[in-house]
Amino acid sequence: MNKIVLAQIDTIAGDIDNNALKISECIKKAKEQNADLIVFPELVLMGYPFGDIFVRHKSLIERQLSALNEITNLTQNITALIGFVEPTKSAGKKPFYNSVAIIKNREIIDTARKILLPNYGEFNDYRYFESSKDKPAVFELNGEKFGVIICEDSFNHKAFFKNKCIYDIDPVSEIMKQKPDTIINCSCSPSRCAKEFVKNSLFSSISKEYGIHYVYVNKSGYADNLSFDGASRIYDKTGNLILRAKSFEEDFIITSDYKGVINQIPKGAEKEINLENFELNYTNDLDRTYQSIVFAIKEYFVKNGFSKAVLGLSGGLDSSVCAVLLADALGSENVWGISMPSRITSKESKNDAEILAKNLGINFFEIPLPSAIDTMKSMLNSAFENINSDKYDKSTTMENLQARTRATVLWSISNEYKNMLPVATSDKSEAYIGYATVNGDMSGGFAPIADVTKTKLFALADFINKNRKTKNVIPKSVLDKPPGAELKINPKTGKPVCAEEDNMPYEFLDEIIWLIENKNFGKNELINHKFIYEQKYNITFEQKQEWINKFYRKSKCAVYKWHILPPSVITDVHSINSIEYHQPIISSV
Amino acid sequence: MNKIVLAQIDTIAGDIDNNALKISECIKKAKEQNADLIVFPELVLMGYPFGDIFVRHKSLIERQLSALNEITNLTQNITALIGFVEPTKSAGKKPFYNSVAIIKNREIIDTARKILLPNYGEFNDYRYFESSKDKPAVFELNGEKFGVIICEDSFNHKAFFKNKCIYDIDPVSEIMKQKPDTIINCSCSPSRCAKEFVKNSLFSSISKEYGIHYVYVNKSGYADNLSFDGASRIYDKTGNLILRAKSFEEDFIITSDYKGVINQIPKGAEKEINLENFELNYTNDLDRTYQSIVFAIKEYFVKNGFSKAVLGLSGGLDSSVCAVLLADALGSENVWGISMPSRITSKESKNDAEILAKNLGINFFEIPLPSAIDTMKSMLNSAFENINSDKYDKSTTMENLQARTRATVLWSISNEYKNMLPVATSDKSEAYIGYATVNGDMSGGFAPIADVTKTKLFALADFINKNRKTKNVIPKSVLDKPPGAELKINPKTGKPVCAEEDNMPYEFLDEIIWLIENKNFGKNELINHKFIYEQKYNITFEQKQEWINKFYRKSKCAVYKWHILPPSVITDVHSINSIEYHQPIISSV
């Protein structure tokens, strides 16, 4: 039987020289270990995701092809599968194929070309690639027959997806007509909620159905809002998982009889997640969410030349969870948490921020805002004296001024100190309705939790407190108090206004978001839908309607903010991240 | 001969009820004028550009189909061509066609479906639509035979584009096999530099080649960074333009013998623009650039519920040109220009700002920054005392603090006053190399000149001074002095550092940008290219190389800023606006 290497590596878009070097080193290592075959992820030589870079910088293609030649020369006594961008070279076609070169003994013996070109969500394959009309590529090695498919080509298998197929062709059935013993799938598949269960069931069922081995090699790495989780693997002829590479980490894994180590994936990730009904039980996705974000922070910082983070610590849920994620990704000594109390900030909040910082062991200090706020306020008042125009009855100017002054402090620190990035602490629920200040709390070099809703964030905080090596780092009072930005005082209570007073209960808001993202509900469907929240808290129909109307009013104005959100990481089933979701600012929804 | 209406209207994405109402009113008006046929732009009923809204909000499709039914009922004694999103209703296909319903006497007699689905630049047709395999739609009306095509379907005509064709099929040749007397092209085609010449030549040559009438109906309106210029038109059987609707304005134009009024298009727009060689002579695109931006501002403000703008006036080129464009779009009484001098601001700059404001008749006052800067500075210094980490040798903290404080003033004003939007004054040359401050001058609700390079902006300022009804509104000294943000003092000269000292000459920078965007040059090609600048100023090879390296170093770090640029308007041949160009933050270029 063949000795196969799953080369689960990360390469950078357009960085051809370094990508080629990394690939070459893997081939060398594989040869040293007497491997017969080495398999790399989809598009490994160009590096993925690449956006339009090789469209605008045409020489990247030439450089890539010459690098492929150089790699070809290294394949004496080994077969290598290398994903690359292949020019179609004929008029009347898109300029490129998404291809895998099958290289054996210093010769490209065949080229597998992707047939199904996803062009939804974060995928833009059809923007660049022509769909292959060729017979799928099959090659023989030491008496074993391998069929090569590329990522999406596996995801239209009619026996599995049935009426949910979105393409006409099923490349898996097509390639099986040539009766390979083993299918190899080269992929770039980002980690998202509810994806692992589908992948695992699909691959297992294909190998079982045909009685073949199924080898899946996936990219590991973060880029462009996507965490690729790796977790490359092999299923045996009866559909059993018999080998799995690491998750959220590069790996180089070799097998002689297909069996090998089965690395852990995040706890719960293998379970089916209920997409038929919203439930506040996020259990099965918390470990994956945590790992995916920590990995994204690590990678984003390193790849952009940063090693340190600075964030505002308010003593609230968002900044507390962000601080933990940053400390775990960068090391607590590389995180600065700053408490910036205004006159409205409560003593409890200040305390909570300090306790959290101590628990985490991150750098911490306090900078009181009042003097800066007062000076800015008097400057603004003299500006206002000069403007003769209608004022809002209730303006948010002074609330936003606090948030903006805090952001100015954080950005100034990052301008002053080497390799330090300010972090935006906005969460997904708030982003949806624009409950974040432009140039304020939504501003930063990276936004770790921008795709985590508030209710899920509470669950994540609880998960962190229970499962992190140091238990209970997030003070209980942070989890117990109602979320709120502490930017204004409610004149009736004399206390800071909490967010749910301004908006609506987060449980309800998150249920709306879930229904839109998972059920494609419009406003009418929402109004007619029986919410879980409704049944639980027995609210009136008018109340429900009011909140839904408020949601649409606010989210329509928030779209501008979605467009200027900092880089983040997509982690939910769907998101408002513009890499995935295209929402025009001018529209009725 | 048939009496035809070109209904050059603007509709809003997803706003089905209002779009249907607008369409109905046009049909009613056309009937009152005894028209035989009324033609609307592509996708008029859904409203374009729509992003993913009907993918996520599925009920929009149902609502649209029922609106189409209602419209169908209004077509007694008239034929109407209505663009809409048509479900494909079969498995193994993309869910929709991009279609035009041909409605005659209360019945949809045929449906034209788009064949060529552009998926480059700002276009994402293939993301949603299946390419039609049907015979192209031809219908008869009073003995005249009409062939219906949709936008891109006209742009692969082999006799015209020759080896530049990017698709296999040429729908124009296909439809001509059915020998129509007239081709109707329903379009949504945004205005860009160098586009009008191609459109005019193409349509004229098709009508001449086949001896047919060519009717082009285009959307007018701005949305999602795109200005659609309308300018719908008819060519006669010999290729002569015999009717043209207004540019950058809705229009309803009726013809009984195809002839009619020929409205002006922007001066110079019909000329061919040299895309083989960079030239500083922007003459033929200045009027179009001006009109396109003024239109975009007007539309962006109205459609988002704003009527007033506030901007910082530095006395420099960028803010001066922005002020003129805003005044012309919104009325000078609705624009507030604020001078916010710091200690570094020169007297000349303050004077220039004031003179410009007076010339334009906009609201103007001054708010000195020093006291606010001083307070912030002392707050920052006490923060810095608490941070034990490596500092930059030369930090930009204090320069950025000035820019951020100015932006805080502008945003605070917009938070305080009704319907007022702060405007970002960054230009394209600066955006490319990130020479703009996050949360500072690059921040705002709209960025009018983000797709205009600095050298073109000088030409535009000159054009404005010569051609605007009030001549020379921009003071000569603004055009004469070297651009610079006046954020720091050069210790050698004792004067504020000008931008070209920090970066490189704008003439050289803009030539790099032009070569990347129009010739797809990479770094090596740039280094080997003989620049016009080089010949003109006789610089050394080392100097050229140093600037090119600096460009790449700076633009790589600037990509993050490209992603958080405010909404703007694409006006150049190519841009870095993320609606058109997908650039990952993590990449080698």
Boltz contact constraints between the chains, C-beta under 6 A:
constraints:
  - contact:
      token1: [A, 12]
      token2: [B, 588]
      max_distance: 6.0
  - contact:
      token1: [A, 13]
      token2: [B, 584]
      max_distance: 6.0
  - contact:
      token1: [A, 13]
      token2: [B, 587]
      max_distance: 6.0
  - contact:
      token1: [A, 14]
      token2: [B, 587]
      max_distance: 6.0
  - contact:
      token1: [A, 14]
      token2: [B, 588]
      max_distance: 6.0
  - contact:
      token1: [A, 14]
      token2: [B, 589]
      max_distance: 6.0
  - contact:
      token1: [A, 15]
      token2: [B, 588]
      max_distance: 6.0
  - contact:
      token1: [A, 49]
      token2: [B, 584]
      max_distance: 6.0
  - contact:
      token1: [A, 51]
      token2: [B, 582]
      max_distance: 6.0
  - contact:
      token1: [A, 51]
      token2: [B, 583]
      max_distance: 6.0
  - contact:
      token1: [A, 51]
      token2: [B, 584]
      max_distance: 6.0
  - contact:
      token1: [A, 52]
      token2: [B, 581]
      max_distance: 6.0
  - contact:
      token1: [A, 52]
      token2: [B, 582]
      max_distance: 6.0
  - contact:
      token1: [A, 53]
      token2: [B, 587]
      max_distance: 6.0
  - contact:
      token1: [A, 53]
      token2: [B, 589]
      max_distance: 6.0
  - contact:
      token1: [A, 56]
      token2: [B, 520]
      max_distance: 6.0
  - contact:
      token1: [A, 57]
      token2: [B, 522]
      max_distance: 6.0
  - contact:
      token1: [A, 57]
      token2: [B, 589]
      max_distance: 6.0
  - contact:
      token1: [A, 58]
      token2: [B, 520]
      max_distance: 6.0
  - contact:
      token1: [A, 59]
      token2: [B, 522]
      max_distance: 6.0
  - contact:
      token1: [A, 92]
      token2: [B, 167]
      max_distance: 6.0
  - contact:
      token1: [A, 92]
      token2: [B, 168]
      max_distance: 6.0
  - contact:
      token1: [A, 119]
      token2: [B, 126]
      max_distance: 6.0
  - contact:
      token1: [A, 119]
      token2: [B, 127]
      max_distance: 6.0
  - contact:
      token1: [A, 126]
      token2: [B, 119]
      max_distance: 6.0
  - contact:
      token1: [A, 126]
      token2: [B, 126]
      max_distance: 6.0
  - contact:
      token1: [A, 127]
      token2: [B, 119]
      max_distance: 6.0
  - contact:
      token1: [A, 167]
      token2: [B, 92]
      max_distance: 6.0
  - contact:
      token1: [A, 168]
      token2: [B, 92]
      max_distance: 6.0
  - contact:
      token1: [A, 223]
      token2: [B, 586]
      max_distance: 6.0
  - contact:
      token1: [A, 224]
      token2: [B, 584]
      max_distance: 6.0
  - contact:
      token1: [A, 303]
      token2: [B, 586]
      max_distance: 6.0
  - contact:
      token1: [A, 365]
      token2: [B, 386]
      max_distance: 6.0
  - contact:
      token1: [A, 367]
      token2: [B, 383]
      max_distance: 6.0
  - contact:
      token1: [A, 371]
      token2: [B, 375]
      max_distance: 6.0
  - contact:
      token1: [A, 372]
      token2: [B, 375]
      max_distance: 6.0
  - contact:
      token1: [A, 372]
      token2: [B, 376]
      max_distance: 6.0
  - contact:
      token1: [A, 372]
      token2: [B, 379]
      max_distance: 6.0
  - contact:
      token1: [A, 375]
      token2: [B, 371]
      max_distance: 6.0
  - contact:
      token1: [A, 375]
      token2: [B, 372]
      max_distance: 6.0
  - contact:
      token1: [A, 375]
      token2: [B, 375]
      max_distance: 6.0
  - contact:
      token1: [A, 376]
      token2: [B, 372]
      max_distance: 6.0
  - contact:
      token1: [A, 379]
      token2: [B, 372]
      max_distance: 6.0
  - contact:
      token1: [A, 380]
      token2: [B, 412]
      max_distance: 6.0
  - contact:
      token1: [A, 383]
      token2: [B, 367]
      max_distance: 6.0
  - contact:
      token1: [A, 386]
      token2: [B, 365]
      max_distance: 6.0
  - contact:
      token1: [A, 389]
      token2: [B, 417]
      max_distance: 6.0
  - contact:
      token1: [A, 390]
      token2: [B, 418]
      max_distance: 6.0
  - contact:
      token1: [A, 391]
      token2: [B, 416]
      max_distance: 6.0
  - contact:
      token1: [A, 391]
      token2: [B, 417]
      max_distance: 6.0
  - contact:
      token1: [A, 392]
      token2: [B, 418]
      max_distance: 6.0
  - contact:
      token1: [A, 395]
      token2: [B, 415]
      max_distance: 6.0
  - contact:
      token1: [A, 395]
      token2: [B, 416]
      max_distance: 6.0
  - contact:
      token1: [A, 396]
      token2: [B, 415]
      max_distance: 6.0
  - contact:
      token1: [A, 397]
      token2: [B, 412]
      max_distance: 6.0
  - contact:
      token1: [A, 397]
      token2: [B, 415]
      max_distance: 6.0
  - contact:
      token1: [A, 397]
      token2: [B, 416]
      max_distance: 6.0
  - contact:
      token1: [A, 400]
      token2: [B, 415]
      max_distance: 6.0
  - contact:
      token1: [A, 404]
      token2: [B, 408]
      max_distance: 6.0
  - contact:
      token1: [A, 408]
      token2: [B, 404]
      max_distance: 6.0
  - contact:
      token1: [A, 412]
      token2: [B, 380]
      max_distance: 6.0
  - contact:
      token1: [A, 412]
      token2: [B, 397]
      max_distance: 6.0
  - contact:
      token1: [A, 415]
      token2: [B, 395]
      max_distance: 6.0
  - contact:
      token1: [A, 415]
      token2: [B, 396]
      max_distance: 6.0
  - contact:
      token1: [A, 415]
      token2: [B, 397]
      max_distance: 6.0
  - contact:
      token1: [A, 415]
      token2: [B, 400]
      max_distance: 6.0
  - contact:
      token1: [A, 416]
      token2: [B, 391]
      max_distance: 6.0
  - contact:
      token1: [A, 416]
      token2: [B, 395]
      max_distance: 6.0
  - contact:
      token1: [A, 416]
      token2: [B, 397]
      max_distance: 6.0
  - contact:
      token1: [A, 417]
      token2: [B, 389]
      max_distance: 6.0
  - contact:
      token1: [A, 417]
      token2: [B, 391]
      max_distance: 6.0
  - contact:
      token1: [A, 418]
      token2: [B, 390]
      max_distance: 6.0
  - contact:
      token1: [A, 418]
      token2: [B, 392]
      max_distance: 6.0
  - contact:
      token1: [A, 439]
      token2: [B, 439]
      max_distance: 6.0
  - contact:
      token1: [A, 439]
      token2: [B, 443]
      max_distance: 6.0
  - contact:
      token1: [A, 443]
      token2: [B, 439]
      max_distance: 6.0
  - contact:
      token1: [A, 520]
      token2: [B, 56]
      max_distance: 6.0
  - contact:
      token1: [A, 520]
      token2: [B, 58]
      max_distance: 6.0
  - contact:
      token1: [A, 522]
      token2: [B, 57]
      max_distance: 6.0
  - contact:
      token1: [A, 522]
      token2: [B, 59]
      max_distance: 6.0
  - contact:
      token1: [A, 564]
      token2: [B, 564]
      max_distance: 6.0
  - contact:
      token1: [A, 567]
      token2: [B, 585]
      max_distance: 6.0
  - contact:
      token1: [A, 581]
      token2: [B, 52]
      max_distance: 6.0
  - contact:
      token1: [A, 582]
      token2: [B, 51]
      max_distance: 6.0
  - contact:
      token1: [A, 582]
      token2: [B, 52]
      max_distance: 6.0
  - contact:
      token1: [A, 583]
      token2: [B, 51]
      max_distance: 6.0
  - contact:
      token1: [A, 584]
      token2: [B, 13]
      max_distance: 6.0
  - contact:
      token1: [A, 584]
      token2: [B, 49]
      max_distance: 6.0
  - contact:
      token1: [A, 584]
      token2: [B, 51]
      max_distance: 6.0
  - contact:
      token1: [A, 584]
      token2: [B, 224]
      max_distance: 6.0
  - contact:
      token1: [A, 585]
      token2: [B, 567]
      max_distance: 6.0
  - contact:
      token1: [A, 586]
      token2: [B, 223]
      max_distance: 6.0
  - contact:
      token1: [A, 586]
      token2: [B, 303]
      max_distance: 6.0
  - contact:
      token1: [A, 587]
      token2: [B, 13]
      max_distance: 6.0
  - contact:
      token1: [A, 587]
      token2: [B, 14]
      max_distance: 6.0
  - contact:
      token1: [A, 587]
      token2: [B, 53]
      max_distance: 6.0
  - contact:
      token1: [A, 588]
      token2: [B, 12]
      max_distance: 6.0
  - contact:
      token1: [A, 588]
      token2: [B, 14]
      max_distance: 6.0
  - contact:
      token1: [A, 588]
      token2: [B, 15]
      max_distance: 6.0
  - contact:
      token1: [A, 589]
      token2: [B, 14]
      max_distance: 6.0
  - contact:
      token1: [A, 589]
      token2: [B, 53]
      max_distance: 6.0
  - contact:
      token1: [A, 589]
      token2: [B, 57]
      max_distance: 6.0
